[in-house]
Amino acid sequence: LQQLPSRPAPARTARLPLPGGDIEDFQAFQMRAQRAEPDIDPRALTALLRNHGAEYWRVLDAANGARTALVPGTTTLCAELRHTVEHEMAIHLEDVVMRRTDLAAGSHPGRAVLRNCAALIGERLAWPAQRIDAEVAATEGVLARHLASQGGARGCTRNNATAGSLLTASPTEA
């Protein structure tokens, strides 16, 4: 850069919001979303808003009618898992659990949660049982390397649906 005849212009990207990040007042945005989505668990909606911002509706639109369904034992929406596979190119359980959702935020979500997530993701990606087992084992290995203790899943006392075909349910099936 020192050899250029003039100094390059500052990068525009330093001032551009990330997709969904163009929110001036997050609290007001959150209140509007809560009024618009009263059937979604408030903890799940807060995580959805923090992870996807103004684009949260895209995740809900991908839910195929199961907008309020939670991953059993968590406050994570099944719609988030579907969205990661269909729109964010997630192909490993570890990626979904560690980076694309709040499932492992702060602790190990538990083996049952990992198995539920692997089954839901595997349904979309046509994983055989062996692949589901391998994905769970690999994710547990990553969690162990991060010293994640099994504090349980991100607390939720109710589930709006079961682990069945939530990722592929049509609006009439949900």
C-alpha positions in Angstrom: 0.0 0.0 0.0 2.9 2.3 0.6 3.9 2.0 -3.0 0.6 3.2 -4.4 0.5 6.8 -5.8 -2.3 7.7 -3.4 -3.8 6.3 -0.3 -6.6 3.8 -0.8 -10.1 4.9 0.3 -11.2 3.4 3.6 -13.2 0.2 3.3 -16.9 0.7 3.1 -17.4 -2.6 4.9 -16.3 -1.1 8.2 -19.5 0.9 8.2 -21.9 -1.5 6.6 -24.1 -3.6 8.9 -24.1 -7.4 8.5 -27.2 -8.9 6.9 -30.0 -8.4 9.4 -27.8 -6.0 11.4 -29.5 -2.8 10.4 -31.3 -2.3 13.7 -31.1 1.0 15.4 -32.9 0.2 18.7 -32.7 -3.5 19.5 -35.1 -3.3 22.5 -37.8 -1.7 20.3 -37.1 -4.3 17.6 -37.4 -7.1 20.1 -40.7 -5.8 21.4 -42.1 -5.5 17.9 -41.0 -9.1 17.2 -42.5 -10.4 20.4 -45.9 -8.8 19.5 -45.6 -10.2 16.0 -44.7 -13.7 17.2 -46.5 -14.3 20.5 -46.6 -18.1 20.1 -42.8 -18.4 20.0 -41.0 -19.1 23.3 -39.6 -15.7 24.4 -36.1 -17.2 25.0 -36.1 -18.9 21.6 -37.2 -15.6 20.0 -34.5 -13.6 21.7 -31.8 -16.0 20.5 -33.3 -15.9 17.0 -33.3 -12.1 17.0 -29.7 -11.9 18.3 -28.5 -14.5 15.8 -30.4 -13.3 12.7 -31.4 -9.7 13.4 -33.9 -8.2 11.0 -33.7 -11.3 8.9 -35.2 -13.5 11.6 -38.4 -13.9 9.6 -36.4 -15.8 6.9 -35.7 -18.5 9.5 -39.4 -18.7 10.5 -40.5 -18.8 6.9 -38.3 -21.9 6.3 -40.2 -23.7 9.2 -42.9 -25.1 6.9 -45.6 -24.4 9.4 -43.6 -25.6 12.5 -42.6 -22.1 13.5 -42.9 -22.7 17.2 -41.4 -26.2 17.4 -38.4 -26.5 19.7 -35.5 -29.0 19.6 -36.6 -31.3 22.4 -35.0 -30.3 25.7 -33.9 -26.8 24.5 -35.1 -23.3 23.6 -33.7 -23.6 20.1 -36.2 -23.5 17.3 -36.2 -26.5 14.9 -36.6 -23.8 12.2 -33.1 -22.6 13.0 -31.7 -26.1 12.3 -33.5 -26.3 9.0 -32.3 -22.8 8.1 -28.7 -23.7 8.8 -28.9 -26.6 6.5 -30.9 -25.1 3.7 -29.5 -21.5 3.6 -26.2 -21.5 5.5 -24.7 -24.6 4.0 -24.2 -26.4 7.3 -23.3 -30.0 6.7 -22.0 -31.0 10.2 -23.7 -31.2 13.5 -20.7 -29.5 15.1 -21.2 -26.4 12.9 -24.8 -26.1 13.8 -24.3 -26.7 17.5 -21.1 -24.7 18.0 -21.5 -21.8 15.6 -24.9 -21.4 14.1 -27.2 -21.7 17.1 -27.0 -21.1 20.8 -27.2 -24.9 21.6 -23.7 -25.0 23.0 -23.5 -21.5 24.3 -22.0 -21.8 27.8 -22.2 -25.6 28.2 -22.6 -29.0 26.7 -26.2 -29.3 25.7 -26.3 -33.0 26.5 -26.1 -36.1 24.5 -29.9 -36.4 24.0 -30.0 -32.9 22.5 -27.1 -33.7 20.2 -28.9 -36.9 19.1 -32.1 -35.0 18.5 -30.3 -32.3 16.5 -28.4 -34.9 14.5 -31.6 -36.7 13.7 -33.3 -33.5 12.6 -30.3 -32.4 10.5 -29.8 -35.9 9.2 -33.3 -36.1 8.0 -32.7 -33.1 5.7 -29.3 -34.3 4.6 -30.3 -38.0 4.3 -27.8 -39.2 6.8 -27.7 -42.9 7.6 -27.7 -44.0 11.3 -23.9 -44.4 11.2 -23.4 -40.8 10.1 -25.7 -39.6 12.8 -23.6 -41.5 15.4 -20.4 -40.2 13.9 -21.6 -36.6 13.9 -22.7 -36.9 17.6 -19.3 -38.4 18.6 -17.4 -35.7 16.7 -19.4 -32.9 18.2 -18.9 -34.4 21.7 -15.2 -34.5 21.0 -15.2 -30.8 20.1 -17.2 -30.0 23.2 -14.8 -32.0 25.3 -11.8 -30.1 23.8 -13.5 -26.9 24.7 -14.0 -28.2 28.3 -17.8 -27.8 28.0 -19.4 -29.2 31.1 -22.8 -30.9 30.8 -24.9 -28.2 32.4 -27.9 -29.4 30.4 -29.5 -27.9 27.4 -30.4 -24.2 27.4 -33.3 -24.5 29.8 -36.7 -25.1 28.5 -39.6 -26.8 30.3 -41.9 -27.2 27.4 -41.7 -28.5 23.9 -44.1 -27.5 21.2 -43.5 -30.5 19.0 -41.6 -33.8 19.0 -38.4 -34.7 17.3 -40.2 -36.4 14.4 -40.3 -34.9 11.0 -40.1 -31.3 12.1 -37.7 -30.2 9.4 -39.8 -31.6 6.6 -43.3 -31.1 7.9 -45.6 -29.3 5.6 -47.9 -26.5 7.0 -50.8 -28.9 7.2 -48.7 -31.5 9.1 -47.4 -29.2 11.8 
